[in-house]
Amino acid sequence: MKGYVGTILDINLSTGQIEKIPISQEVCREYLGGTGMGAKIFLDRFSGDIDPLAPENLLIILTGPLTGTRVPGGNRFGVCARSPLTGHWGEASTGGYFGPELKSAGYDGIIFTGASEKPVYLWINGDKVEIRDASDLWGKDTYETIDILWERSREETGKKSRVIAIGPSGEIGVKMASIVHDKGHIAGRTGMGAVMGSKNLKAVSVVGAGNKVEVADPDHLKEWRDKVMEIYSDSIVVESLRAFGTNANLEVGSMLGDVPIKNWQIGEWDEGISALNGPTYSDTILVKAHACWGCPVGCKRIVKVDDEPYVVAEGPGPEYETVCMLGVNLLNDNLNSVAKANELCNRYGIDTISVGQTIAVVIECQEKGILSVEECDGVAVSWGDSASILRLVEMTALKKGFGARMAEGSKALALSIGGDAMDAAVQVRGLELPAHDPRGFHGFALAYATSVRGACHCASTNLYLEQGSNVPLLKLNLGGPYDEQSSVGKAYLTARAQELAQIFNSCVVCLFTAISWDEDMIVEAVNSVTGFDYDLDTLMAVGERIWFIKRGLQILFGSDGREDVIHPRLLRPVEEGPHAGSVPDFDLMKREYYEYRGLDSEGKPSREKLESLNLGRLADMLNL
């Protein structure tokens, strides 16, 4: 097979058994790789209503066919498991260097089952695969762990390994714990770090064997790449990402009504946006830009803060989502403190989106008088209180005192507080919203409500299609032109946007590079690498199949149409700003979406639909 190595590591941490298993061309063609293939593997091994932190939960790490190729942005990998944060399907992905290194070593992915009795890490050096003792690493933060494993790798091989690791948060089961790759690339969402910790798996350290990914048509791929690079040279979106990183969206987003402010309660905050935006970031804390493997964009930021008490050694800087959720949404306009909070989250291994939203719940509930300072271990926190925000980050990451309640996530925290605390916990299916407001772009409301993992901006391409930063996808007949603050036509757009995202997340390729490709270019990229003969319809059917198999896992985990909702706060208008008075017509969009997807009133698919996608076994499991 082209685009694939053809082998997955299957590792039982309870027994120490290591197997190398083949993957079939049929599975590759129907699920591509990444989180799509991960869902297929999980369903094939589905063992019932398991505890997400029990040994029976699978932890699946997978690359895709574009990973490690000359396709720009082909550097990502996905992580899948049942989520301890939501109890539903969990997935996260990130870029960097680990994915290409894993394929260079000879593996498309790794499946972890069971749990080790003591802390271990996985060492991969080409054909050599070992489970090694990690007792001396347990308790160390991710930066320390990665430094140590880099040094060990250099001593043993003369080469720097690529590492994914958990910090103390993952070790102690913080339910929003993340997996950290080489310090600055974070698989943050849905608590995958907690699953890794529950298996006593501290890290995976990989050194490649110099194997290159073979592609089906290298000449065509070169021509395609040349065309793409020319598009990038004239792209305003790409240039903005190069200049300001992902935080380029902060100022533009605030003008469009995209940015959450004061826990989604107000529509503008000009002075705060100015203090946190891309130009200010570049002028104050930026040291240099950084790029993932093989990426021509280079949106990553390296920062340094010298000012007490927020000193940050030169290293990875905060992304847009972090600046929003630990800055704007908390009315915290201190950029140095946001950079410090980001460093703490990276070191401890905890998701900045989830912890930021959980802190917002604490602030609002203290403000409303339904949560006392005494209950919070004496930490009084208010909007913009940088010092107390940092204390709450550490308390959550280490489950210290009241932080143990925060470590369960915003939904669980709000339920434990009672009263109207749930009104402050802005989430869907227990997953905190990313920093994009559905009142500014109505399709987001539907995308969040029907996302495969809970509120998510990466499970669809609504962000780009509704904001107009995606190239026109004329052959998909999406309709339009759309009014961002209208719900008309958004059901069909959202469904198609989800199918596109499932393709990208399974290939696996960065959305920042892929949004410059039209439909023909997407198909060409996949076919040139794999040799498959997709046309647009058959490739989109792959995206549809992946969405439905993940939807099926949601249902098997106990989530149905009753959770296809948007948080009530996002159906209340703000009084100021670019989206003043705007609210999605959610009922209209959901009704039209169910009709397009062929879902019944309970949100379940029909047997006929699943069988048309070669998902007959799933239909049996759902008793359809």
C-alpha positions as CSV (number, residue, x, y, z in Angstrom):
1,M,0.0,0.0,0.0
2,K,1.2,3.5,-0.8
3,G,0.9,6.2,1.8
4,Y,0.9,3.6,4.6
5,V,3.6,1.6,6.3
6,G,1.1,-1.2,6.7
7,T,1.9,-2.1,10.4
8,I,0.4,-1.1,13.7
9,L,1.9,-1.9,17.1
10,D,-0.6,-3.7,19.4
11,I,0.7,-3.5,23.0
12,N,-0.8,-5.1,26.0
13,L,0.5,-3.2,29.0
14,S,-0.9,-5.7,31.5
15,T,1.1,-8.6,30.0
16,G,3.9,-6.7,28.3
17,Q,3.1,-8.5,25.0
18,I,4.0,-6.5,21.9
19,E,2.6,-7.5,18.5
20,K,3.0,-6.0,15.0
21,I,-0.3,-6.4,13.2
22,P,-1.0,-5.6,9.5
23,I,-3.7,-3.2,8.3
24,S,-5.8,-4.1,5.3
25,Q,-6.1,-2.0,2.2
26,E,-9.9,-2.2,2.5
27,V,-9.9,-0.6,6.0
28,C,-7.4,2.0,4.8
29,R,-9.7,2.9,1.8
30,E,-12.9,3.0,3.9
31,Y,-11.4,4.9,7.0
32,L,-8.1,6.5,5.7
33,G,-6.3,6.6,9.1
34,G,-6.2,8.9,12.1
35,T,-9.3,9.2,14.2
36,G,-11.4,7.5,11.4
37,M,-9.5,4.3,11.5
38,G,-9.2,4.7,15.3
39,A,-13.0,4.6,15.6
40,K,-13.1,1.5,13.3
41,I,-10.6,-0.3,15.5
42,F,-12.4,0.8,18.7
43,L,-15.8,-0.5,17.4
44,D,-14.2,-3.8,16.3
45,R,-12.9,-4.4,19.8
46,F,-15.9,-2.8,21.6
47,S,-16.4,-4.5,25.0
48,G,-19.4,-2.8,26.4
49,D,-19.9,0.0,29.0
50,I,-16.4,0.3,30.2
51,D,-15.0,2.8,32.7
52,P,-12.8,5.3,30.6
53,L,-10.0,4.9,33.3
54,A,-10.2,1.1,33.4
55,P,-7.6,-1.1,31.8
56,E,-10.2,-2.2,29.3
57,N,-10.3,1.2,27.6
58,L,-8.3,1.3,24.4
59,L,-5.8,4.1,23.8
60,I,-5.2,4.4,20.0
61,I,-2.6,6.5,18.4
62,L,-2.7,6.7,14.6
63,T,-1.1,8.6,11.7
64,G,-2.8,8.9,8.3
65,P,-1.7,8.4,4.7
66,L,-0.7,12.0,4.3
67,T,1.5,12.0,7.4
68,G,5.2,12.0,6.5
69,T,4.6,12.9,2.9
70,R,5.3,16.0,0.9
71,V,1.7,17.2,1.3
72,P,2.0,20.4,3.3
73,G,0.6,19.9,6.8
74,G,1.1,16.2,6.6
75,N,2.6,15.9,10.1
76,R,-0.4,15.2,12.4
77,F,-1.6,12.2,14.4
78,G,-4.7,11.4,16.2
79,V,-5.4,9.9,19.7
80,C,-8.6,8.1,20.5
81,A,-10.2,6.5,23.6
82,R,-13.4,6.6,25.5
83,S,-13.3,10.0,27.2
84,P,-13.0,10.3,31.0
85,L,-14.2,13.9,30.8
86,T,-17.4,13.3,28.9
87,G,-17.9,9.5,29.1
88,H,-18.4,9.5,25.3
89,W,-16.2,9.1,22.3
90,G,-12.9,11.0,22.9
91,E,-10.3,12.1,20.4
92,A,-7.6,14.7,20.1
93,S,-4.9,15.4,17.5
94,T,-1.8,17.5,17.1
95,G,1.0,18.2,14.7
96,G,4.7,18.5,15.3
97,Y,7.2,15.7,14.5
98,F,6.0,12.5,16.2
99,G,3.7,11.3,13.4
100,P,6.3,11.4,10.7
101,E,8.9,9.9,13.1
102,L,6.6,7.0,13.9
103,K,6.1,6.2,10.2
104,S,9.8,6.5,9.6
105,A,10.3,3.8,12.4
106,G,7.9,1.6,10.4
107,Y,4.5,2.0,12.1
108,D,1.2,3.6,11.2
109,G,0.1,3.7,14.8
110,I,-0.1,2.1,18.2
111,I,-2.9,0.4,20.1
112,F,-2.5,0.3,23.9
113,T,-4.6,-2.2,25.9
114,G,-4.5,-3.1,29.6
115,A,-2.5,-1.2,32.2
116,S,1.0,-1.7,33.6
117,E,1.5,-2.4,37.3
118,K,4.2,0.2,37.5
119,P,5.1,3.4,35.5
120,V,6.5,2.6,32.1
121,Y,7.3,4.2,28.8
122,L,7.5,2.8,25.3
123,W,10.8,3.0,23.5
124,I,10.8,2.6,19.7
125,N,14.0,2.6,17.7
126,G,13.0,1.3,14.3
127,D,12.4,-2.5,14.6
128,K,13.3,-2.4,18.3
129,V,10.3,-1.9,20.5
130,E,10.5,-2.1,24.3
131,I,8.4,-1.3,27.4
132,R,10.8,0.3,29.8
133,D,10.6,1.3,33.4
134,A,9.5,4.9,34.0
135,S,9.5,5.0,37.8
136,D,12.1,7.8,37.8
137,L,10.0,9.8,35.4
138,W,6.7,9.5,37.3
139,G,5.8,12.8,39.0
140,K,8.0,14.9,36.6
141,D,6.4,17.5,34.4
142,T,6.3,17.0,30.6
143,Y,9.2,19.4,29.9
144,E,11.5,17.5,32.3
145,T,10.3,14.1,31.0
146,I,10.9,15.1,27.4
147,D,14.4,16.5,28.1
148,I,15.4,13.3,29.9
149,L,14.1,11.1,27.1
150,W,15.8,13.2,24.5
151,E,19.1,12.8,26.4
152,R,18.6,9.0,26.7
153,S,17.9,8.8,23.0
154,R,21.0,10.7,22.1
155,E,23.2,8.6,24.3
156,E,21.7,5.4,22.9
157,T,21.4,6.2,19.2
158,G,23.1,9.5,18.6
159,K,19.7,10.9,17.5
160,K,17.0,13.0,19.2
161,S,13.8,11.1,19.6
162,R,10.3,12.4,19.2
163,V,8.3,12.1,22.4
164,I,4.7,12.2,23.6
165,A,4.3,12.4,27.4
166,I,1.9,13.1,30.2
167,G,2.6,15.3,33.2
168,P,1.3,15.1,36.8
169,S,-2.3,15.8,35.7
170,G,-2.4,12.7,33.5
171,E,-0.8,10.6,36.2
172,I,-3.4,11.5,38.9
173,G,-6.4,11.3,36.6
174,V,-7.4,15.0,36.0
175,K,-10.2,14.4,33.5
176,M,-9.1,17.2,31.2
177,A,-5.5,16.0,31.1
178,S,-3.6,16.3,27.8
179,I,-0.9,14.5,25.9
180,V,2.1,16.7,25.2
181,H,4.5,16.2,22.3
182,D,7.9,17.8,22.3
183,K,6.7,20.5,24.8
184,G,4.7,22.6,22.4
185,H,2.4,20.3,20.5
186,I,-0.7,19.4,22.5
187,A,-3.3,16.7,22.0
188,G,-5.5,18.6,24.5
189,R,-9.1,17.7,24.3
190,T,-11.3,15.1,26.0
191,G,-8.8,13.9,28.6
192,M,-6.6,11.6,26.6
193,G,-3.8,12.3,29.0
194,A,-5.8,10.8,31.9
195,V,-6.4,7.6,29.9
196,M,-2.7,7.4,29.3
197,G,-2.1,7.9,33.0
198,S,-4.6,5.3,34.0
199,K,-2.4,2.8,32.1
200,N,0.7,3.9,33.9
201,L,2.1,4.9,30.6
202,K,4.3,8.0,31.1
203,A,5.6,8.5,27.5
204,V,6.3,7.1,24.1
205,S,9.8,7.9,22.7
206,V,10.4,7.2,19.0
207,V,13.5,7.2,16.8
208,G,12.8,6.6,13.1
209,A,14.7,4.2,10.9
210,G,15.0,6.6,7.9
211,N,12.2,5.0,6.1
212,K,10.4,7.3,3.7
213,V,6.7,7.0,3.0
214,E,6.2,5.7,-0.5
215,V,3.5,7.5,-2.6
216,A,1.6,6.2,-5.6
217,D,2.3,9.0,-8.0
218,P,5.3,11.1,-6.9
219,D,5.4,13.1,-10.2
220,H,1.7,14.1,-9.9
221,L,2.2,14.9,-6.2
222,K,5.1,17.2,-7.0
223,E,3.0,19.1,-9.6
224,W,0.2,19.3,-7.1
225,R,2.5,20.6,-4.4
226,D,4.0,23.2,-6.7
227,K,0.5,24.5,-7.4
228,V,-0.4,24.5,-3.7
229,M,2.8,26.4,-2.8
230,E,1.9,29.1,-5.4
231,I,-1.6,29.4,-3.8
232,Y,0.0,29.8,-0.3
233,S,2.2,32.6,-1.6
234,D,-0.9,34.7,-2.4
235,S,-3.0,33.7,0.6
236,I,-3.9,36.3,3.1
237,V,-4.9,33.6,5.6
238,V,-1.5,31.9,5.3
239,E,0.3,35.2,5.5
240,S,-1.6,36.1,8.7
241,L,-0.7,32.8,10.3
242,R,2.9,33.3,9.4
243,A,2.9,36.8,10.8
244,F,0.9,36.3,14.0
245,G,0.4,32.6,14.5
246,T,-3.1,31.4,15.3
247,N,-3.6,34.5,17.5
248,A,-4.1,36.3,14.2
249,N,-7.7,35.4,14.6
250,L,-8.2,37.4,17.8
251,E,-8.6,40.9,16.4
252,V,-10.4,39.8,13.2
253,G,-12.6,37.4,15.2
254,S,-13.5,40.1,17.7
255,M,-14.7,42.3,14.7
256,L,-16.9,39.4,13.5
257,G,-18.4,38.3,16.8
258,D,-16.4,35.1,17.0
259,V,-14.6,35.6,20.3
260,P,-16.1,34.7,23.7
261,I,-15.9,37.5,26.3
262,K,-16.6,37.3,30.1
263,N,-17.8,33.7,29.9
264,W,-19.8,34.4,26.8
265,Q,-21.8,37.2,28.4
266,I,-20.7,40.3,26.4
267,G,-20.0,41.2,22.8
268,E,-17.0,43.5,22.9
269,W,-13.9,44.4,24.9
270,D,-11.7,46.6,22.8
271,E,-9.0,47.4,25.4
272,G,-8.6,43.7,26.3
273,I,-8.4,42.6,22.7
274,S,-5.8,45.2,22.0
275,A,-3.7,44.0,24.9
276,L,-3.8,40.4,23.8
277,N,-3.9,40.5,20.0
278,G,-1.4,39.3,17.5
279,P,0.6,42.5,17.0
280,T,0.9,43.1,20.8
281,Y,2.0,39.4,21.2
282,S,4.6,39.9,18.5
283,D,5.9,43.2,20.0
284,T,6.1,42.0,23.6
285,I,6.7,38.3,24.2
286,L,7.5,36.7,20.8
287,V,11.0,35.4,20.3
288,K,10.6,33.6,16.9
289,A,8.2,31.5,14.8
290,H,8.3,27.8,14.6
291,A,6.9,25.2,12.2
292,C,5.7,21.6,12.5
293,W,7.4,19.0,10.3
294,G,7.2,19.8,6.6
295,C,5.0,22.8,7.1
296,P,5.4,25.9,4.9
297,V,3.2,28.1,7.1
298,G,4.9,28.1,10.5
299,C,2.1,29.3,12.8
300,K,3.8,28.1,16.1
301,R,5.2,30.7,18.4
302,I,8.2,30.7,20.7
303,V,8.0,33.2,23.5
304,K,9.9,34.5,26.6
305,V,8.7,36.5,29.5
306,D,11.3,38.1,31.9
307,D,8.9,40.1,34.1
308,E,8.0,38.8,37.6
309,P,5.8,37.1,38.7
310,Y,5.1,35.7,35.3
311,V,8.6,34.6,34.2
312,V,8.5,32.1,31.2
313,A,11.6,30.6,30.0
314,E,12.0,30.6,26.2
315,G,9.6,28.0,24.9
316,P,6.2,27.3,23.3
317,G,3.8,30.2,23.5
318,P,0.0,30.3,23.8
319,E,-2.3,29.7,20.8
320,Y,-5.5,31.6,19.9
321,E,-7.7,29.2,22.0
322,T,-5.5,29.7,25.0
323,V,-5.4,33.4,24.7
324,C,-9.1,33.5,24.6
325,M,-10.0,31.0,27.2
326,L,-7.4,32.0,29.8
327,G,-7.5,35.7,28.7
328,V,-10.4,37.2,26.9
329,N,-13.1,34.9,28.4
330,L,-11.9,35.7,31.9
331,L,-11.4,39.4,31.2
332,N,-7.7,38.8,31.8
333,D,-5.8,41.3,29.7
334,N,-2.4,40.5,31.1
335,L,-0.6,38.7,28.2
336,N,2.4,37.7,30.4
337,S,0.0,35.9,32.8
338,V,-1.6,34.1,29.9
339,A,1.8,33.0,28.6
340,K,2.6,31.7,32.2
341,A,-0.7,29.9,32.4
342,N,0.0,28.3,29.1
343,E,3.4,27.1,30.3
344,L,1.9,25.7,33.4
345,C,-0.8,23.8,31.4
346,N,1.9,22.4,29.1
347,R,4.1,21.3,31.9
348,Y,1.4,19.7,34.0
349,G,-0.3,18.4,30.8
350,I,-3.8,19.9,31.0
351,D,-6.1,21.3,28.3
352,T,-6.2,25.1,28.3
353,I,-9.7,25.3,26.8
354,S,-11.3,23.1,29.5
355,V,-9.4,24.6,32.4
356,G,-10.1,28.1,31.2
357,Q,-13.9,27.5,31.0
358,T,-13.8,25.7,34.4
359,I,-12.2,28.8,36.0
360,A,-14.9,30.9,34.4
361,V,-17.5,28.8,36.3
362,V,-15.7,29.5,39.5
363,I,-15.5,33.3,38.9
364,E,-19.1,33.6,37.9
365,C,-20.4,31.4,40.8
366,Q,-18.4,33.4,43.4
367,E,-19.7,36.6,41.8
368,K,-23.3,35.3,42.1
369,G,-22.8,34.2,45.7
370,I,-23.5,30.5,45.0
371,L,-19.9,29.4,45.6
372,S,-18.0,30.7,48.7
373,V,-14.4,31.7,48.9
374,E,-14.1,29.2,51.8
375,E,-15.2,26.4,49.6
376,C,-12.4,27.4,47.2
377,D,-9.8,27.0,49.9
378,G,-9.7,30.7,50.5
379,V,-9.0,31.7,46.9
380,A,-11.1,34.7,46.0
381,V,-11.1,35.2,42.2
382,S,-12.7,37.8,40.1
383,W,-12.7,38.8,36.4
384,G,-9.2,39.7,35.3
385,D,-7.6,38.5,38.5
386,S,-4.4,37.1,36.9
387,A,-2.7,35.9,40.1
388,S,-5.8,33.9,41.3
389,I,-6.4,32.5,37.8
390,L,-2.9,31.0,38.0
391,R,-3.5,29.6,41.4
392,L,-6.6,27.9,40.1
393,V,-4.7,26.5,37.2
394,E,-2.2,24.8,39.5
395,M,-4.9,23.6,42.0
396,T,-6.8,22.0,39.1
397,A,-3.7,20.5,37.5
398,L,-2.6,18.9,40.8
399,K,-6.1,18.2,42.2
400,K,-5.2,20.3,45.3
401,G,-8.2,20.8,47.6
402,F,-11.0,22.5,45.7
403,G,-8.9,21.9,42.6
404,A,-10.0,18.2,42.8
405,R,-13.6,19.3,42.0
406,M,-12.4,21.5,39.2
407,A,-10.3,18.6,37.8
408,E,-13.6,16.9,36.9
409,G,-14.4,19.5,34.3
410,S,-16.9,22.4,34.2
411,K,-20.1,20.4,33.9
412,A,-19.3,18.2,36.9
413,L,-18.1,21.2,38.9
414,A,-21.3,23.1,38.1
415,L,-23.5,20.1,39.1
416,S,-21.6,19.8,42.4
417,I,-22.2,23.6,43.1
418,G,-25.9,23.4,42.3
419,G,-28.2,26.3,41.9
420,D,-27.9,27.9,38.5
421,A,-24.2,27.1,38.2
422,M,-24.9,25.0,35.1
423,D,-25.8,28.3,33.3
424,A,-22.1,29.2,33.7
425,A,-20.8,25.9,32.4
426,V,-20.8,26.5,28.7
427,Q,-20.3,23.0,27.2
428,V,-21.9,20.3,25.1
429,R,-21.8,16.7,26.1
430,G,-19.5,17.7,29.0
431,L,-16.8,19.1,26.6
432,E,-16.1,22.8,27.0
433,L,-16.7,25.1,24.0
434,P,-13.7,26.3,22.0
435,A,-13.4,30.0,21.5
436,H,-15.8,30.5,18.6
437,D,-19.2,32.1,19.3
438,P,-22.3,30.6,17.5
439,R,-24.1,33.9,17.8
440,G,-21.6,35.3,15.3
441,F,-21.6,32.3,13.0
442,H,-24.9,30.3,13.4
443,G,-23.6,27.1,12.0
444,F,-21.3,26.6,14.9
445,A,-24.3,26.0,17.2
446,L,-25.3,23.0,15.1
447,A,-21.7,21.9,14.6
448,Y,-21.1,21.9,18.4
449,A,-24.4,20.1,19.2
450,T,-23.8,17.3,16.7
451,S,-20.0,17.0,17.0
452,V,-18.6,13.6,17.4
453,R,-16.8,14.4,20.7
454,G,-18.8,17.2,22.2
455,A,-18.3,20.9,21.5
456,C,-15.5,21.0,18.9
457,H,-14.2,23.4,16.2
458,C,-12.0,20.7,14.6
459,A,-14.8,18.2,13.9
460,S,-16.1,20.4,11.1
461,T,-14.8,23.1,8.8
462,N,-17.6,25.6,9.7
463,L,-14.9,27.9,11.1
464,Y,-13.5,28.4,7.6
465,L,-16.6,28.0,5.4
466,E,-18.7,30.5,7.4
467,Q,-15.9,33.0,7.9
468,G,-14.9,32.9,4.2
469,S,-11.3,31.9,4.8
470,N,-11.8,28.6,2.9
471,V,-11.5,28.6,-0.8
472,P,-14.9,28.3,-2.5
473,L,-16.0,24.6,-2.7
474,L,-18.3,25.0,-5.7
475,K,-18.6,21.3,-6.5
476,L,-20.2,20.6,-3.1
477,N,-23.1,22.9,-4.0
478,L,-23.2,24.3,-0.5
479,G,-25.5,27.1,-1.6
480,G,-25.0,30.5,-0.2
481,P,-23.8,33.2,-0.2
482,Y,-24.4,32.9,3.5
483,D,-25.1,35.5,6.0
484,E,-23.0,34.5,9.0
485,Q,-25.7,35.6,11.4
486,S,-28.4,33.6,9.7
487,S,-29.4,30.0,10.3
488,V,-30.8,29.5,6.7
489,G,-28.9,26.8,4.8
490,K,-26.5,26.1,7.7
491,A,-27.7,22.5,8.3
492,Y,-26.5,21.2,4.9
493,L,-23.3,23.3,5.1
494,T,-22.6,21.9,8.6
495,A,-23.1,18.3,7.6
496,R,-20.8,18.7,4.6
497,A,-18.3,20.6,6.7
498,Q,-18.3,17.7,9.2
499,E,-17.6,15.2,6.4
500,L,-14.7,17.3,5.1
501,A,-13.2,17.5,8.6
502,Q,-13.5,13.8,9.1
503,I,-11.4,13.3,5.9
504,F,-8.8,15.8,7.1
505,N,-8.6,14.4,10.6
506,S,-8.2,10.9,9.2
507,C,-5.7,11.6,6.5
508,V,-4.2,13.3,8.9
509,V,-3.5,16.8,7.7
510,C,-3.5,20.3,9.3
511,L,-6.6,22.3,8.5
512,F,-4.5,25.5,8.2
513,T,-2.9,24.1,5.1
514,A,-5.9,22.3,3.8
515,I,-8.3,25.2,3.7
516,S,-6.5,26.6,0.7
517,W,-7.4,23.5,-1.4
518,D,-10.5,23.2,-3.5
519,E,-12.4,19.9,-3.9
520,D,-10.3,18.6,-6.8
521,M,-7.1,19.4,-5.0
522,I,-8.3,17.4,-1.9
523,V,-9.1,14.4,-4.0
524,E,-5.8,14.7,-6.0
525,A,-3.8,14.8,-2.8
526,V,-5.3,11.7,-1.4
527,N,-5.2,9.8,-4.7
528,S,-1.6,10.8,-5.5
529,V,-0.4,9.5,-2.2
530,T,-2.5,6.3,-1.8
531,G,-3.3,5.3,-5.4
532,F,-6.9,5.0,-4.5
533,D,-9.3,6.1,-7.2
534,Y,-11.6,8.4,-5.2
535,D,-13.8,10.9,-6.9
536,L,-15.4,13.7,-4.9
537,D,-18.5,11.7,-4.1
538,T,-16.7,8.5,-3.0
539,L,-14.2,10.5,-0.8
540,M,-17.0,12.5,0.8
541,A,-18.7,9.2,1.5
542,V,-15.6,8.2,3.5
543,G,-16.1,11.3,5.6
544,E,-19.8,10.5,6.0
545,R,-19.0,6.9,7.1
546,I,-16.5,8.1,9.7
547,W,-19.0,10.6,11.1
548,F,-21.6,7.8,11.4
549,I,-19.3,5.3,13.0
550,K,-18.4,7.9,15.7
551,R,-22.0,8.8,16.1
552,G,-22.7,5.1,16.6
553,L,-20.0,5.0,19.4
554,Q,-21.7,8.0,21.0
555,I,-24.9,6.1,21.1
556,L,-23.3,2.9,22.4
557,F,-21.8,5.1,25.2
558,G,-25.3,6.3,26.1
559,S,-25.6,9.7,24.3
560,D,-28.5,10.3,22.0
561,G,-30.4,13.2,20.4
562,R,-31.3,14.6,23.8
563,E,-27.7,15.8,24.0
564,D,-27.7,17.3,20.5
565,V,-28.2,20.7,22.1
566,I,-26.4,24.0,22.4
567,H,-25.9,25.6,25.7
568,P,-28.7,28.0,26.6
569,R,-26.4,30.9,27.1
570,L,-25.6,30.9,23.4
571,L,-29.3,31.3,22.6
572,R,-29.4,34.5,24.5
573,P,-28.3,37.7,22.6
574,V,-25.6,40.0,23.7
575,E,-26.4,43.7,23.7
576,E,-23.2,45.1,22.1
577,G,-20.6,44.2,19.5
578,P,-20.8,42.9,16.0
579,H,-23.3,40.1,16.9
580,A,-25.6,42.1,19.1
581,G,-29.1,40.8,19.0
582,S,-28.1,37.7,17.0
583,V,-29.1,34.2,18.1
584,P,-29.1,30.9,16.1
585,D,-32.5,29.4,15.1
586,F,-31.3,26.1,16.5
587,D,-34.6,24.2,16.2
588,L,-34.7,25.0,12.4
589,M,-31.1,23.9,11.9
590,K,-31.4,20.7,13.9
591,R,-34.6,19.7,12.2
592,E,-33.1,20.2,8.7
593,Y,-29.9,18.5,9.8
594,Y,-31.7,15.4,11.1
595,E,-33.6,15.2,7.8
596,Y,-30.4,15.4,5.7
597,R,-28.6,12.9,7.9
598,G,-31.5,10.5,8.0
599,L,-31.8,10.5,11.8
600,D,-35.0,9.7,13.6
601,S,-36.5,11.9,16.4
602,E,-34.1,10.3,18.9
603,G,-31.1,11.1,16.7
604,K,-30.5,7.5,15.7
605,P,-29.6,6.5,12.1
606,S,-31.6,3.9,10.1
607,R,-30.3,0.5,9.4
608,E,-30.6,1.3,5.7
609,K,-28.4,4.3,6.0
610,L,-25.7,2.4,8.0
611,E,-25.8,-0.5,5.6
612,S,-25.3,1.9,2.6
613,L,-22.1,2.9,4.3
614,N,-20.9,-0.7,5.0
615,L,-21.8,-0.3,8.7
616,G,-24.1,-3.2,9.0
617,R,-22.4,-4.6,12.1
618,L,-22.9,-1.2,13.8
619,A,-26.6,-1.4,12.9
620,D,-26.7,-4.8,14.7
621,M,-25.0,-3.4,17.8
622,L,-27.5,-0.5,17.9
623,N,-30.4,-3.0,17.5
624,L,-31.7,-1.2,14.5
